[in-house]
C-alpha cells in the first residue's frame, strides 16, 4: 500500500456497458481525492455509439486516456489482442494498481497483463459463480479472481465461493455492489433527462422489457428460436420492448427470424443508461439473460425472469424477485412468463447488495 501523502495511480480497464456503469461509481470517488490519479483504458469491446459513447457522456466518465479499439473477434483472438495492447499501456503508465470489473474478455486480459508485469490487481465484483464453465464469463471471472491481489465482493455468497476455492480471506473484502451505488446516484438524473417512455408511447406497468445477448443463447439456434417464439406470442398479451444487441440482431437476420416477428414485439436500437433505467424502472416485468439487468430489476423492485440455466446472482432467486428458466422450449418459456407476470411480490426491504457505499469502501482500501 502507498503512504497516505504519496500519489496513488490507479489504471482502470473497461470495455463493455456494465463495466462503464461500475467504473463510473468508483471513479467518481477516486477523482474527488487529490492523492489519487486514474488512467482510464477502454479496450473497445463495446464500440458503437449506442453501446459505448453515450454511456461515457451520461455517466460523466472522462474521455478514456487510451482507447484500444479492439472490437469484435473470437474469444481467443479478442483477448489476445487486448492482452498485447494493455501490456504496452501498463509498461508506459506503471500504475500502482490495475482495477478490473466483472467478467468480460477485457477483465481477463487486464488481469493477465498485470500479472505478467507484477502489478497488483484489484477485482471489483469478485467471487461470482454460475458453476458453468461453458460460459466464457465464468472462465473469465474464475481466472481473474485467482490472479487478483484484492477481491472486492458484492455479497456474502461471493465470499464463500472464494474461500471454498482456497483464496486467502485476507485478500477478500465484502463491500457491496457498485452497481447499486450507481443506481442510487443516477436514477434521479434519469427521471429528469430521459423521455424514452414518451418517445416509444409506453405507459408505466403496461409493457415488458427484454434483453437477450448471452452467447449461450445467441449461439444456439434452437434456444434463440425458442426465446423469440415465446416473446412473440407473449407480446400479443402485453407489449414487449427489446433494445436489440447488435450481435443478437445480426444472428436473427441470418436466421431470418426478424421477418416473422410481430409488431407487438417492439425491437429498438440499444439505448443509453438513462433511458435503460427508465425502461427498467417502469416495466411490469423484465425478461433477460443479463447479469447486470437481473440486479437492476431488483434495485427498482421489478419482477424478473432470467432465460439461463444458472445465475451467478443466486440471492435474487432465493428472495423471489428473479426466477430462472432454461430457454429450450418456447411453450415452457411462455407458460413461465404468463405465470410470473401475474404474481404479486411483497416489497423487499432487505439490502442484498450493501448500503450504496461500495465504491467509497473500495477506494478506502486501495489507498
Secondary structure, DSSP 8 states (H G I E B T S, - for coil): ---TTS-EEEEEEE-SHHHHHHHHHHHHHHTTSTTEEEEEEE--SS-SIIIIIHHHHHTT----SEE-------HHHHHHHHHHHHHHHHHHH--SEEEEETTSHHHHHHHHHHHHTT--EEEEEET---S-TTSHHHHHHHHHHHH-SEEEESSHHHHHHHHHTT--GGGEEE---HHHHHHHHHHHHHHHH--HHHHTT--TTSEEEEE---HHHHT-HHHHHHHHHHHHHHTTTSEEEEEE-HHHHHHHHHTT-GGG--TTEEEEE---HHHHHHHHHH-SEEEE--HHHHHHHHHTT--EEE-SS--S-HHHHHHTSEEE--TT-HHHHHHHHHHHTT-------S-TT-SS-HHHHHHHHH-
